[in-house]
Amino acid sequence: MNRLIIIGNGFDIAHGLKTKYSEMLEHYLSALHSKLSSSGKYSDSFIEISHWLECPADYESFKEQFLNNTIDSNSKDFNGEKRILIIDSQGRRKYFRQRKFMFNLLKDHCQKWVDVENTYMKLIIENGNTKKEIEEINKDFEIFRKLMISYLKKQDEEIVVNDDIMKIFDSDKSYNNMILDFNYTGTSEKYAKRLNEVDENNQEKQRFETIKIHGNLYDENNPPILGIGDEHNKELVQVSEYDNLNSLFKYNKSVHYLMNDNYKKLLKFLNDNPNIQVEIFGHSCGRSDRTLLKFIFENKNVKRIQVNYHDIKENFLDLIIEVYRHFDDKQMYREKVLDFSKVLRIPQTQKNYTREVCEITS
């Protein structure tokens, strides 16, 4: 069969890279704690603390106190910000500033990139008829996107090709293959380079075309795309009907797909190749990519979907539930999705890459 290999963040994680949102948040909070511990002050585009009385010296204690203050606070709205009250052991009161988007990321207990995008979509829906609010949310989101790029560039190094994964990718040489990479890092390109080896005439054999559908950390013509990817959400559809609010769509993935020809290449592959098997490696298949995944899964030329899992059987169950959500025709879902006996546990790279805790700058 022809193969469409879908790669998500779990693929980078399988190679030992610290590319989880929860890891980025740990780096951010660690830098915040370090500055507060030394000076009692901190300021960036998201948070401003003029003086934190009795800041805990222990990081875990600080994180618990900081998150509890954010989540359980009697916060006040003020020009796109939240003013959060801290009361020390002596009853002294102090407010610190936090932008609404960061406030909501922490309040919603976001742990994954899909959670971040879902929080952004929730805020767009809640404020959809207010131009000023949408513009403030978008301003925050762009700052966050740049923080994400800065962080991921520090992680995108020392990638070692996993020979077991290479064998899986290289198992069938007779059909057309495409790698659809949702990541921003260069992991998939290392595999493509080895898979597309040169022949005896020094000509590259283009056996695996790679599409960085959500962009590349280093490509100005294909910058990282982050935002809303679920056009089927009923509340979002309703909000989208408001007139003269183009800012609602500023971070809509479908809009950004047309900034280059990657989507058209994917469309051509799906339409030109019969009997396609979709093989998923490390993508959570969450609703923040529902528009594109639904289009792929329900395509008439896609005959089988192999949902490969990370560790245990329960992980496979979680993934196929997410895939289930993308199908209107549940009989089609049962026919296309392969059962547990026919999927693979994704090989993991044992080496843990060491990273210094880095300060993230906006």
Residue frames as qw, qx, qy, qz and C-alpha x, y, z in Angstrom:
[[0.000, 0.886, 0.464, 0.000, 0.00, 0.00, 0.00],
 [0.269, 0.625, -0.084, 0.728, 0.96, 3.66, -0.34],
 [0.559, -0.460, -0.519, 0.455, 1.88, 5.17, 3.01],
 [0.040, -0.788, 0.013, -0.614, 1.17, 8.50, 4.70],
 [0.624, -0.210, -0.548, 0.516, 3.27, 8.68, 7.86],
 [0.221, -0.859, -0.126, -0.444, 1.93, 11.23, 10.36],
 [0.593, 0.010, -0.481, 0.646, 4.44, 12.51, 12.90],
 [0.328, -0.862, -0.180, -0.343, 3.56, 14.41, 16.07],
 [0.138, -0.807, 0.439, -0.371, 5.34, 15.63, 19.19],
 [0.881, -0.339, 0.309, -0.113, 5.50, 12.12, 20.66],
 [0.870, 0.405, -0.057, 0.275, 8.00, 11.33, 17.90],
 [0.209, 0.743, -0.373, 0.514, 10.39, 13.99, 19.21],
 [0.612, -0.581, 0.374, -0.385, 9.80, 12.77, 22.76],
 [0.996, 0.012, 0.090, 0.021, 10.68, 9.23, 21.63],
 [0.699, 0.491, -0.193, 0.483, 14.09, 10.66, 20.63],
 [0.610, -0.348, -0.376, 0.605, 14.72, 12.12, 24.07],
 [0.153, 0.361, 0.072, 0.917, 13.91, 15.73, 23.21],
 [0.087, -0.443, -0.633, 0.629, 12.26, 17.91, 25.86],
 [0.060, -0.148, -0.421, -0.893, 9.57, 19.30, 23.57],
 [0.214, -0.604, -0.767, 0.027, 6.50, 18.90, 25.80],
 [0.118, -0.761, -0.116, -0.627, 4.60, 22.06, 26.73],
 [0.723, -0.678, -0.133, -0.019, 4.84, 20.97, 30.38],
 [0.774, -0.147, 0.000, 0.616, 8.65, 20.99, 30.05],
 [0.257, 0.524, 0.124, 0.803, 8.62, 24.45, 28.52],
 [0.438, -0.786, -0.175, -0.401, 6.45, 25.63, 31.41],
 [0.820, -0.473, -0.108, 0.304, 8.94, 24.14, 33.91],
 [0.593, 0.162, 0.051, 0.788, 11.77, 26.08, 32.25],
 [0.037, -0.679, -0.192, -0.708, 9.73, 29.26, 32.34],
 [0.620, -0.741, -0.146, -0.214, 8.77, 28.92, 36.01],
 [0.830, -0.254, -0.092, 0.488, 12.32, 27.91, 36.94],
 [0.404, 0.351, 0.051, 0.843, 13.69, 31.11, 35.37],
 [0.311, -0.737, -0.190, -0.569, 10.98, 33.12, 37.12],
 [0.787, -0.591, -0.164, 0.068, 11.87, 31.54, 40.49],
 [0.738, 0.012, -0.071, 0.671, 15.58, 32.12, 39.97],
 [0.171, 0.504, 0.050, 0.845, 15.10, 35.88, 39.44],
 [0.516, -0.710, -0.183, -0.444, 12.60, 36.24, 42.26],
 [0.850, -0.404, -0.208, 0.268, 14.91, 34.42, 44.65],
 [0.619, 0.045, -0.052, 0.783, 17.82, 36.74, 43.87],
 [0.102, 0.187, 0.041, 0.976, 16.03, 40.10, 43.55],
 [0.155, 0.434, 0.688, -0.561, 12.42, 39.66, 44.59],
 [0.404, 0.600, -0.003, -0.691, 11.37, 41.10, 41.21],
 [0.437, 0.092, 0.798, 0.404, 10.44, 39.72, 37.80],
 [0.419, 0.649, 0.124, -0.623, 9.09, 41.22, 34.59],
 [0.251, -0.028, 0.768, 0.589, 8.42, 39.99, 31.06],
 [0.274, -0.095, -0.438, -0.851, 5.63, 40.32, 28.51],
 [0.548, -0.357, -0.702, -0.283, 3.34, 38.03, 30.50],
 [0.647, -0.606, -0.426, 0.183, 4.10, 38.57, 34.18],
 [0.201, 0.618, -0.280, 0.706, 5.26, 41.48, 36.32],
 [0.690, -0.592, -0.385, 0.156, 6.04, 41.08, 40.01],
 [0.118, 0.853, -0.206, 0.466, 7.44, 44.23, 41.59],
 [0.055, -0.491, 0.723, -0.482, 8.20, 42.60, 44.92],
 [0.797, -0.220, -0.518, -0.219, 7.43, 39.09, 46.16],
 [0.353, -0.610, 0.521, -0.481, 7.57, 38.99, 49.94],
 [0.633, -0.272, 0.689, -0.224, 8.70, 35.67, 51.40],
 [0.740, 0.435, -0.399, -0.322, 9.36, 33.97, 48.05],
 [0.922, -0.288, 0.258, -0.014, 10.11, 30.29, 48.91],
 [0.098, -0.686, 0.664, 0.281, 13.74, 29.29, 48.34],
 [0.451, -0.003, 0.885, 0.117, 12.71, 25.78, 47.32],
 [0.184, 0.110, -0.554, -0.805, 11.51, 25.63, 43.69],
 [0.249, -0.330, -0.884, -0.219, 8.74, 23.07, 44.21],
 [0.146, -0.575, -0.601, 0.536, 7.32, 25.07, 47.12],
 [0.048, 0.394, -0.127, -0.909, 7.48, 28.24, 45.02],
 [0.191, -0.050, -0.739, -0.644, 5.74, 26.57, 42.07],
 [0.211, -0.478, -0.850, 0.065, 2.94, 25.26, 44.26],
 [0.094, -0.600, -0.382, 0.696, 2.41, 28.68, 45.86],
 [0.059, 0.301, -0.349, -0.886, 2.60, 30.54, 42.54],
 [0.216, -0.180, -0.815, -0.506, 0.14, 28.22, 40.77],
 [0.200, -0.545, -0.774, 0.255, -2.23, 28.23, 43.74],
 [0.040, -0.511, -0.163, 0.843, -2.18, 32.02, 43.83],
 [0.163, 0.151, -0.537, -0.813, -3.04, 32.06, 40.12],
 [0.280, -0.245, -0.869, -0.327, -5.71, 29.37, 40.14],
 [0.331, -0.578, -0.719, 0.202, -7.44, 30.19, 43.43],
 [0.229, -0.111, -0.162, 0.953, -6.96, 33.95, 43.42],
 [0.168, 0.810, 0.482, -0.288, -9.52, 36.71, 43.71],
 [0.433, -0.017, 0.358, 0.827, -8.12, 38.22, 40.53],
 [0.229, 0.767, 0.265, -0.537, -9.23, 41.49, 38.98],
 [0.614, 0.513, 0.409, 0.438, -9.48, 42.34, 35.28],
 [0.127, -0.854, 0.027, 0.504, -7.54, 45.41, 34.22],
 [0.347, 0.786, -0.337, -0.385, -6.83, 46.37, 30.58],
 [0.800, 0.392, -0.442, -0.109, -6.24, 42.84, 29.30],
 [0.285, 0.384, -0.774, 0.416, -4.48, 41.77, 32.47],
 [0.719, -0.530, -0.442, -0.080, -5.24, 39.92, 35.68],
 [0.036, -0.643, 0.491, -0.587, -4.18, 41.53, 38.94],
 [0.798, -0.207, -0.567, 0.003, -3.53, 38.65, 41.36],
 [0.409, -0.782, 0.225, -0.412, -3.46, 39.13, 45.10],
 [0.679, 0.091, -0.633, 0.361, -0.70, 37.69, 47.31],
 [0.507, -0.766, 0.100, -0.383, -1.09, 37.80, 51.08],
 [0.446, 0.397, -0.724, 0.346, 2.01, 36.89, 53.10],
 [0.557, -0.292, -0.737, 0.248, 2.15, 35.29, 56.54],
 [0.191, -0.258, -0.405, 0.856, 1.97, 38.70, 58.21],
 [0.235, 0.719, 0.606, -0.244, -1.17, 39.68, 56.32],
 [0.024, -0.576, 0.252, 0.778, 0.56, 42.09, 53.95],
 [0.672, 0.565, 0.467, -0.108, -1.25, 42.38, 50.59],
 [0.103, -0.539, 0.504, 0.667, 0.46, 42.65, 47.21],
 [0.777, 0.527, 0.243, -0.242, -0.85, 42.34, 43.65],
 [0.324, -0.366, 0.638, 0.595, 1.15, 41.04, 40.73],
 [0.538, 0.533, -0.139, -0.638, 0.32, 41.46, 37.05],
 [0.433, -0.053, 0.867, 0.240, -0.38, 38.56, 34.72],
 [0.343, 0.196, -0.457, -0.797, -1.65, 38.70, 31.14],
 [0.771, 0.033, 0.246, -0.587, -5.01, 36.98, 30.66],
 [0.817, 0.332, -0.430, -0.192, -3.73, 34.36, 28.24],
 [0.342, 0.343, -0.790, 0.377, -0.98, 33.17, 30.62],
 [0.427, -0.176, 0.535, -0.707, -3.47, 33.33, 33.50],
 [0.853, 0.136, 0.026, -0.503, -5.83, 31.01, 31.61],
 [0.662, 0.376, -0.648, 0.028, -3.06, 28.58, 30.61],
 [0.106, 0.252, -0.798, 0.538, -2.23, 28.12, 34.29],
 [0.549, -0.029, 0.391, -0.738, -5.84, 28.16, 35.45],
 [0.856, 0.229, -0.180, -0.428, -6.79, 25.48, 32.89],
 [0.715, -0.404, 0.569, 0.051, -3.92, 23.23, 34.07],
 [0.728, 0.628, -0.219, -0.163, -2.55, 23.01, 30.51],
 [0.694, -0.446, 0.536, 0.178, -0.03, 20.19, 30.13],
 [0.626, 0.176, 0.619, 0.442, 0.09, 19.60, 26.37],
 [0.073, -0.122, 0.347, 0.927, 0.32, 21.76, 23.25],
 [0.182, -0.445, -0.748, -0.457, -3.23, 20.68, 22.36],
 [0.307, -0.678, -0.566, 0.355, -4.35, 22.12, 25.72],
 [0.210, -0.398, 0.047, 0.892, -2.71, 25.45, 24.87],
 [0.073, -0.093, -0.582, -0.805, -4.52, 25.63, 21.53],
 [0.277, -0.557, -0.770, -0.146, -7.81, 24.61, 23.14],
 [0.276, -0.620, -0.386, 0.625, -7.43, 27.39, 25.74],
 [0.072, -0.219, 0.282, 0.931, -6.78, 29.90, 22.97],
 [0.188, -0.312, -0.728, -0.580, -9.90, 28.70, 21.11],
 [0.300, -0.615, -0.693, 0.226, -11.96, 28.93, 24.32],
 [0.196, -0.527, -0.159, 0.812, -10.90, 32.56, 24.82],
 [0.033, 0.022, -0.515, -0.856, -11.71, 33.40, 21.20],
 [0.256, -0.469, -0.790, -0.301, -15.19, 31.92, 21.60],
 [0.316, -0.629, -0.558, 0.439, -15.82, 33.68, 24.91],
 [0.127, -0.639, -0.027, 0.758, -14.73, 37.08, 23.55],
 [0.465, 0.248, 0.670, 0.523, -15.72, 36.62, 19.91],
 [0.154, 0.826, 0.466, 0.278, -17.94, 39.69, 19.63],
 [0.292, -0.928, 0.020, 0.229, -15.44, 42.10, 21.21],
 [0.673, 0.670, -0.149, 0.276, -12.77, 43.34, 18.83],
 [0.064, -0.816, 0.459, -0.346, -10.53, 44.87, 21.50],
 [0.756, -0.403, 0.483, -0.181, -10.52, 41.68, 23.60],
 [0.934, 0.297, 0.164, 0.109, -9.72, 39.51, 20.57],
 [0.462, 0.781, -0.267, 0.324, -6.83, 41.78, 19.61],
 [0.344, -0.714, 0.525, -0.308, -5.42, 41.56, 23.16],
 [0.901, -0.132, 0.405, -0.081, -5.72, 37.76, 23.13],
 [0.826, 0.526, 0.024, 0.201, -4.00, 37.61, 19.74],
 [0.128, 0.852, -0.404, 0.308, -1.23, 39.90, 20.97],
 [0.600, -0.524, 0.564, -0.216, -0.60, 37.54, 23.89],
 [0.942, 0.142, 0.302, -0.019, -0.77, 34.49, 21.65],
 [0.638, 0.710, -0.191, 0.229, 1.86, 35.86, 19.29],
 [0.153, -0.757, 0.558, -0.304, 4.17, 36.54, 22.24],
 [0.803, -0.247, 0.513, -0.176, 3.58, 32.97, 23.40],
 [0.892, 0.443, 0.078, 0.052, 4.30, 31.62, 19.90],
 [0.375, 0.783, -0.402, 0.289, 7.65, 33.42, 19.88],
 [0.466, -0.585, 0.593, -0.299, 8.45, 32.06, 23.35],
 [0.932, 0.055, 0.341, -0.111, 7.66, 28.58, 22.06],
 [0.741, 0.633, -0.144, 0.172, 9.98, 29.02, 19.06],
 [0.019, 0.786, -0.524, 0.327, 12.77, 30.30, 21.31],
 [0.680, -0.391, 0.565, -0.258, 12.40, 27.34, 23.65],
 [0.940, 0.224, 0.254, -0.048, 12.16, 24.68, 20.93],
 [0.544, 0.756, -0.328, 0.159, 15.25, 25.99, 19.12],
 [0.202, -0.665, 0.658, -0.291, 17.21, 25.21, 22.28],
 [0.773, -0.124, 0.583, -0.218, 15.90, 21.63, 22.22],
 [0.836, 0.529, 0.066, -0.127, 16.33, 20.97, 18.49],
 [0.200, 0.747, -0.634, 0.013, 19.83, 19.52, 18.55],
 [0.161, -0.390, 0.897, -0.134, 21.75, 16.26, 18.89],
 [0.845, 0.143, 0.169, -0.487, 18.97, 14.22, 17.26],
 [0.153, -0.349, 0.906, 0.187, 20.11, 10.64, 16.67],
 [0.681, 0.112, -0.441, -0.574, 18.27, 8.50, 14.14],
 [0.650, -0.217, 0.647, -0.333, 16.75, 5.45, 15.84],
 [0.103, 0.272, -0.869, -0.399, 17.63, 2.36, 13.79],
 [0.200, 0.300, 0.918, -0.165, 14.47, 0.51, 14.88],
 [0.358, 0.695, 0.302, -0.546, 12.27, 3.35, 13.66],
 [0.175, 0.570, -0.549, -0.586, 14.31, 3.53, 10.46],
 [0.090, -0.019, 0.977, 0.192, 13.55, -0.14, 9.80],
 [0.302, 0.554, 0.696, -0.343, 9.83, 0.53, 10.21],
 [0.294, 0.750, -0.034, -0.591, 9.89, 3.48, 7.81],
 [0.194, 0.559, -0.679, -0.434, 12.05, 1.59, 5.31],
 [0.543, -0.024, 0.825, -0.156, 10.08, -1.65, 5.43],
 [0.606, 0.549, 0.575, 0.027, 8.26, -1.21, 2.12],
 [0.244, -0.455, 0.348, 0.782, 10.18, 0.22, -0.84],
 [0.271, 0.242, 0.784, 0.503, 7.75, -0.45, -3.67],
 [0.024, 0.788, 0.597, 0.148, 5.09, 2.21, -3.11],
 [0.125, 0.661, -0.009, 0.740, 4.73, 5.97, -2.73],
 [0.543, -0.472, -0.525, 0.454, 5.49, 7.36, 0.72],
 [0.034, 0.721, 0.001, 0.692, 4.89, 10.74, 2.32],
 [0.431, -0.297, -0.588, 0.616, 5.91, 11.98, 5.78],
 [0.162, -0.770, -0.267, -0.556, 3.41, 14.52, 7.11],
 [0.510, -0.093, -0.515, 0.683, 5.25, 16.19, 9.98],
 [0.265, -0.861, -0.356, -0.249, 3.26, 18.28, 12.47],
 [0.641, -0.570, -0.098, 0.505, 6.41, 19.13, 14.45],
 [0.180, 0.978, -0.098, -0.043, 8.55, 22.25, 14.08],
 [0.485, -0.646, 0.548, 0.220, 11.88, 20.53, 14.77],
 [0.416, 0.603, -0.578, -0.360, 14.19, 18.79, 12.31],
 [0.573, -0.232, 0.775, -0.135, 13.76, 15.19, 13.50],
 [0.796, 0.416, 0.415, -0.146, 11.79, 13.92, 10.51],
 [0.473, 0.832, -0.261, -0.129, 14.20, 15.54, 8.06],
 [0.224, -0.580, 0.783, 0.019, 17.05, 13.44, 9.45],
 [0.663, 0.109, 0.736, -0.088, 15.06, 10.32, 8.60],
 [0.648, 0.718, 0.173, -0.187, 14.08, 11.60, 5.16],
 [0.156, 0.820, -0.523, -0.171, 17.71, 12.32, 4.35],
 [0.312, -0.344, 0.885, 0.034, 18.70, 8.72, 5.09],
 [0.651, 0.353, 0.645, -0.190, 15.63, 7.25, 3.44],
 [0.581, 0.805, 0.062, -0.108, 16.26, 9.24, 0.25],
 [0.604, -0.474, 0.455, 0.451, 19.77, 7.90, -0.29],
 [0.347, 0.695, -0.395, -0.491, 21.67, 8.55, -3.50],
 [0.962, 0.204, 0.180, -0.035, 22.02, 5.82, -6.12],
 [0.785, -0.124, 0.299, 0.527, 25.14, 4.71, -8.01],
 [0.408, 0.569, 0.285, 0.655, 24.81, 7.76, -10.30],
 [0.248, -0.142, -0.353, 0.891, 24.81, 10.09, -7.29],
 [0.316, -0.352, -0.346, -0.810, 21.14, 10.89, -7.84],
 [0.276, -0.071, 0.668, -0.687, 18.85, 11.17, -4.85],
 [0.238, -0.299, -0.879, -0.286, 16.02, 8.66, -4.77],
 [0.314, -0.189, 0.203, -0.908, 12.99, 10.69, -3.69],
 [0.377, -0.228, -0.893, -0.097, 11.15, 7.84, -2.00],
 [0.296, -0.625, -0.624, 0.363, 9.89, 9.85, 0.95],
 [0.072, 0.597, 0.137, 0.787, 8.49, 13.31, 0.38],
 [0.350, -0.393, -0.606, 0.596, 8.36, 15.28, 3.64],
 [0.087, -0.694, -0.289, -0.654, 5.84, 18.02, 4.36],
 [0.244, -0.150, -0.560, 0.778, 6.29, 20.22, 7.41],
 [0.098, -0.647, -0.641, -0.402, 2.59, 21.04, 7.54],
 [0.370, -0.877, -0.296, 0.079, 2.86, 23.20, 10.68],
 [0.141, 0.956, -0.209, 0.151, 6.06, 24.91, 9.74],
 [0.823, 0.119, -0.264, 0.489, 9.76, 24.87, 10.50],
 [0.488, -0.750, -0.153, 0.419, 11.68, 26.66, 13.26],
 [0.413, -0.459, 0.318, 0.720, 14.20, 28.01, 10.74],
 [0.298, 0.313, 0.663, 0.611, 12.20, 28.62, 7.54],
 [0.111, 0.303, 0.147, -0.935, 10.86, 32.15, 6.97],
 [0.419, 0.059, -0.523, -0.740, 8.66, 30.85, 4.14],
 [0.684, -0.284, -0.634, -0.223, 7.16, 28.18, 6.39],
 [0.062, -0.420, 0.562, -0.710, 7.11, 29.60, 9.93],
 [0.078, -0.155, -0.936, 0.306, 5.57, 27.64, 12.84],
 [0.440, -0.372, -0.378, -0.725, 1.77, 27.53, 12.81],
 [0.146, -0.188, -0.830, 0.504, -0.03, 27.44, 16.16],
 [0.334, 0.013, 0.058, -0.941, -3.70, 28.09, 16.79],
 [0.683, 0.178, 0.439, -0.557, -7.20, 26.86, 15.99],
 [0.152, 0.254, -0.847, -0.441, -7.56, 23.70, 13.93],
 [0.123, 0.336, 0.923, -0.142, -11.12, 22.63, 14.72],
 [0.212, -0.009, -0.263, -0.941, -13.53, 24.34, 12.33],
 [0.447, -0.318, -0.768, -0.332, -16.25, 21.85, 13.27],
 [0.184, -0.264, -0.661, 0.677, -16.66, 23.23, 16.80],
 [0.002, -0.717, -0.651, -0.248, -20.26, 24.48, 16.94],
 [0.274, -0.846, -0.222, 0.400, -19.53, 27.41, 19.24],
 [0.353, -0.388, 0.368, 0.768, -16.67, 28.54, 17.01],
 [0.203, 0.386, 0.702, 0.563, -18.88, 28.31, 13.93],
 [0.108, -0.853, -0.510, 0.013, -21.40, 30.58, 15.62],
 [0.339, -0.750, 0.039, 0.567, -18.75, 33.13, 16.64],
 [0.430, -0.079, 0.541, 0.719, -17.27, 33.08, 13.12],
 [0.201, 0.675, 0.631, 0.325, -20.45, 34.65, 11.76],
 [0.177, -0.837, -0.178, 0.485, -19.69, 38.02, 13.36],
 [0.552, 0.766, 0.145, 0.295, -18.98, 40.63, 10.69],
 [0.216, 0.869, -0.224, 0.384, -15.78, 42.67, 10.34],
 [0.613, -0.674, 0.402, -0.090, -13.78, 40.63, 12.84],
 [0.763, 0.494, -0.414, 0.050, -10.94, 39.25, 10.74],
 [0.062, -0.611, 0.685, -0.392, -8.88, 39.06, 13.92],
 [0.856, -0.161, 0.333, -0.361, -10.93, 35.95, 14.83],
 [0.950, 0.304, 0.055, 0.038, -9.09, 34.07, 12.09],
 [0.118, 0.874, -0.469, 0.038, -5.57, 35.42, 12.60],
 [0.159, -0.452, 0.873, -0.094, -4.41, 32.12, 14.11],
 [0.875, 0.203, 0.257, -0.357, -6.67, 29.77, 12.19],
 [0.534, -0.318, 0.702, 0.347, -4.57, 26.91, 10.83],
 [0.606, 0.511, 0.586, 0.171, -6.59, 26.50, 7.62],
 [0.221, 0.970, 0.011, -0.096, -5.88, 30.12, 6.72],
 [0.239, -0.775, 0.543, 0.218, -2.15, 29.67, 7.25],
 [0.743, 0.036, 0.639, 0.197, -2.07, 26.41, 5.26],
 [0.583, 0.721, 0.330, 0.177, -2.54, 28.53, 2.14],
 [0.115, -0.931, 0.256, 0.234, 0.55, 30.66, 2.79],
 [0.059, -0.509, 0.791, 0.335, 2.59, 28.00, 0.94],
 [0.673, 0.204, -0.501, -0.505, 1.95, 24.90, -1.19],
 [0.065, -0.235, 0.934, -0.262, 2.28, 22.22, 1.51],
 [0.574, 0.223, 0.576, -0.538, -1.46, 21.62, 1.83],
 [0.685, 0.533, -0.194, -0.457, -1.81, 21.34, -1.97],
 [0.291, 0.451, -0.843, -0.040, 0.99, 18.74, -2.01],
 [0.288, -0.022, 0.869, -0.401, -0.82, 16.72, 0.64],
 [0.651, 0.407, 0.265, -0.584, -4.09, 17.02, -1.29],
 [0.573, 0.543, -0.513, -0.337, -2.40, 15.78, -4.47],
 [0.074, 0.301, -0.941, 0.137, -0.88, 12.81, -2.66],
 [0.433, 0.148, 0.735, -0.500, -4.26, 11.81, -1.20],
 [0.662, 0.515, 0.124, -0.530, -6.10, 12.18, -4.50],
 [0.502, 0.603, -0.557, -0.273, -3.48, 10.60, -6.78],
 [0.180, 0.316, -0.921, 0.136, -2.66, 7.50, -4.73],
 [0.792, -0.280, -0.285, -0.462, -5.20, 4.73, -4.14],
 [0.898, -0.234, -0.355, 0.111, -4.97, 2.32, -1.21],
 [0.153, 0.649, -0.424, 0.614, -3.24, 4.55, 1.32],
 [0.697, -0.455, -0.505, 0.229, -2.30, 3.36, 4.79],
 [0.109, -0.839, 0.188, -0.499, -2.01, 6.14, 7.35],
 [0.764, -0.160, -0.482, 0.398, 0.61, 5.38, 10.02],
 [0.242, -0.895, 0.007, -0.374, 0.59, 7.59, 13.11],
 [0.721, -0.018, -0.407, 0.561, 3.76, 8.10, 15.15],
 [0.373, -0.206, -0.373, 0.824, 3.48, 10.36, 18.18],
 [0.196, -0.288, -0.188, -0.918, 0.47, 12.48, 17.25],
 [0.186, 0.124, 0.748, -0.625, -2.19, 12.76, 19.97],
 [0.059, -0.375, -0.771, -0.512, -4.91, 13.19, 17.31],
 [0.044, -0.491, -0.560, 0.666, -6.53, 15.84, 19.52],
 [0.302, 0.783, 0.544, -0.017, -9.25, 18.21, 18.37],
 [0.086, -0.813, 0.138, 0.559, -6.85, 21.11, 17.81],
 [0.016, -0.354, 0.716, 0.601, -5.95, 19.38, 14.51],
 [0.550, 0.323, 0.720, -0.273, -9.43, 18.02, 13.86],
 [0.529, 0.705, -0.025, -0.472, -10.00, 19.85, 10.55],
 [0.312, 0.615, -0.680, -0.250, -6.95, 18.33, 8.86],
 [0.197, -0.188, 0.955, -0.118, -7.08, 14.90, 10.51],
 [0.596, 0.388, 0.560, -0.426, -10.77, 14.44, 9.73],
 [0.546, 0.688, -0.235, -0.416, -10.09, 15.34, 6.10],
 [0.168, 0.498, -0.844, -0.107, -7.30, 12.75, 5.92],
 [0.321, -0.050, 0.906, -0.272, -9.02, 9.94, 7.82],
 [0.591, 0.463, 0.522, -0.404, -12.28, 10.17, 5.86],
 [0.284, 0.579, -0.505, -0.574, -10.58, 10.46, 2.44],
 [0.921, 0.206, 0.045, -0.328, -11.83, 7.74, 0.10],
 [0.687, 0.516, -0.499, 0.114, -8.29, 6.64, -0.80],
 [0.125, -0.478, 0.736, -0.463, -7.32, 6.05, 2.84],
 [0.763, -0.095, -0.564, -0.302, -8.08, 2.39, 3.47],
 [0.780, -0.346, -0.453, 0.259, -6.29, 1.68, 6.75],
 [0.101, -0.839, 0.249, -0.473, -5.17, 3.69, 9.77],
 [0.787, -0.097, -0.491, 0.361, -2.43, 2.31, 12.00],
 [0.291, -0.870, 0.097, -0.387, -2.41, 4.13, 15.33],
 [0.711, 0.140, -0.533, 0.437, 0.96, 3.33, 16.90],
 [0.546, -0.806, -0.161, -0.160, 1.34, 3.85, 20.61],
 [0.067, 0.813, -0.461, 0.349, 4.01, 5.04, 23.04],
 [0.092, -0.444, 0.794, -0.404, 4.14, 2.67, 25.96],
 [0.254, 0.086, 0.907, -0.324, 1.16, 0.68, 27.23],
 [0.066, 0.413, 0.845, 0.332, -2.15, -0.60, 25.89],
 [0.042, -0.769, -0.504, 0.390, -4.04, 2.17, 27.69],
 [0.093, -0.533, 0.252, 0.802, -2.13, 4.72, 25.60],
 [0.035, 0.094, 0.803, 0.587, -3.42, 3.00, 22.45],
 [0.036, -0.633, -0.771, 0.059, -6.96, 3.16, 23.83],
 [0.076, -0.723, -0.182, 0.662, -6.64, 6.91, 24.48],
 [0.075, -0.336, 0.511, 0.788, -5.39, 7.47, 20.93],
 [0.009, -0.266, -0.849, -0.456, -8.13, 5.52, 19.15],
 [0.029, -0.723, -0.608, 0.325, -10.75, 7.38, 21.21],
 [0.034, -0.639, 0.108, 0.761, -9.32, 10.64, 19.86],
 [0.026, -0.095, 0.751, 0.652, -9.36, 9.20, 16.32],
 [0.043, 0.495, 0.868, -0.001, -12.98, 8.10, 16.88],
 [0.031, 0.704, 0.339, -0.623, -14.01, 11.71, 17.51],
 [0.010, 0.452, -0.407, -0.793, -12.94, 12.72, 13.98],
 [0.020, -0.127, -0.884, -0.450, -15.32, 10.35, 12.17],
 [0.547, 0.036, 0.076, -0.833, -18.94, 11.19, 11.40],
 [0.862, 0.100, -0.371, -0.331, -19.41, 7.70, 9.96],
 [0.530, -0.558, 0.600, -0.220, -18.57, 5.34, 12.85],
 [0.948, 0.165, 0.273, -0.006, -18.80, 2.28, 10.60],
 [0.592, 0.731, -0.228, 0.250, -16.04, 3.79, 8.46],
 [0.233, -0.755, 0.533, -0.303, -13.99, 4.25, 11.65],
 [0.809, -0.256, 0.509, -0.149, -14.36, 0.56, 12.55],
 [0.889, 0.428, 0.134, 0.091, -13.43, -0.52, 9.04],
 [0.470, 0.791, -0.252, 0.301, -10.35, 1.70, 8.67],
 [0.247, -0.754, 0.518, -0.319, -8.67, 1.71, 12.09],
 [0.659, 0.199, -0.722, 0.077, -6.46, -1.34, 12.69],
 [0.775, -0.594, -0.148, -0.156, -6.86, -3.27, 15.93],
 [0.428, -0.811, 0.397, -0.024, -4.24, -3.53, 18.67],
 [0.862, -0.126, 0.442, 0.215, -2.68, -6.72, 17.26],
 [0.674, 0.521, 0.296, 0.432, -1.70, -4.88, 14.06],
 [0.046, 0.969, -0.087, 0.228, -0.11, -1.73, 15.50],
 [0.706, 0.252, -0.385, 0.538, 3.38, -0.97, 16.80],
 [0.508, -0.792, -0.129, 0.312, 4.89, 0.26, 20.02],
 [0.384, 0.884, -0.159, 0.214, 7.04, 3.23, 18.97],
 [0.803, -0.030, -0.278, 0.527, 10.72, 2.49, 19.75],
 [0.277, -0.961, -0.023, -0.006, 12.19, 4.88, 22.30],
 [0.529, 0.571, -0.396, 0.488, 15.70, 6.33, 22.29],
 [0.726, -0.487, -0.408, 0.264, 17.22, 5.52, 25.66],
 [0.465, 0.067, -0.166, 0.867, 19.68, 8.39, 25.74],
 [0.146, -0.885, -0.414, 0.153, 18.46, 11.34, 27.79],
 [0.438, 0.534, 0.009, 0.723, 19.83, 14.57, 26.39],
 [0.404, -0.548, -0.405, 0.610, 20.93, 16.93, 29.14],
 [0.161, 0.729, 0.255, 0.615, 19.82, 20.53, 28.92],
 [0.220, -0.088, -0.422, 0.875, 20.68, 23.47, 31.10],
 [0.043, 0.758, 0.607, -0.234, 17.66, 25.27, 32.47],
 [0.321, 0.204, 0.278, 0.882, 17.40, 28.17, 30.07],
 [0.131, 0.516, 0.336, -0.777, 15.77, 31.52, 30.44],
 [0.344, 0.540, 0.674, 0.368, 13.07, 32.09, 27.88],
 [0.081, -0.395, -0.041, 0.914, 13.06, 35.61, 26.54],
 [0.434, 0.708, 0.545, -0.113, 10.28, 37.31, 24.65]]
